[in-house]
Amino acid sequence: MSWRCQRIGTSAPRLLTGAPAAGRRLVCALALLLPSASSSSLSQLPNRSALPIVDSRIALAQALKGSRAPARIRRSLAIVTVRYISFDGKRHQGQVVVRKDLAREVAAIFRDLEKARFPIKKVVPVVRYGWSDDRSMADNNTSGFNYRNKPWERGLSRHAHGAAIDINPMQNPYVRAGKRLPPGSKRNPRARGTILEGPVVRAFIRRGWRWGGHFRGEKDWQHFDKPGRRARE
Ligand SMILES: [Zn+2]
């Protein structure tokens, strides 16, 4: 019956912010109790290998633990469960923390990326890396919210407001004035996981996001952000 739970989970934005998720868990729990489960033949049971590999499944409170973000920002955030094809060619499930009002479109963007079969190494909240963007990038992790400054200059990054996402940093470096982040990263347009003009960029742009590959004077190939209105602070 896990197949049924999975289908229920994918039919709606997968936001683990409270009642809807709890409701889905209840539906799944009830589905497990249905008598029809016992009448299914073994051949009809789902292939467990079709279930995604879970890279992250934590609650929002855990995902924000230890962050220096002020309460007004913490209150504006949601954790979004997303699925993607990783570099092993298998479906994975991870989570990204973004501003609440962006959560639905972020879920839709990741669905577009999965449809395009764009490989993403992993999507894990930065709390797992002790809030170190360097450690998260070195692990080629795709991340959203992190209450931090911009590298190489003063001021908060848009990641600090949950309005930015960095994807596959090792294949998509941040390059500026001869410097690059993360160390050891390399942009090779033919390498898997490299962001090029195409369906990945379109998935963001059509929803009003910017791509750092379009920046002038610097290239932040891994970076997408949503300009404009910020969460109330
Ligand atoms: Zn970024």
Residues whose N, C-alpha, C, O or C-beta is under 5 A from the ligand:
A	BS01	ZN	A164 I165 D166 H223
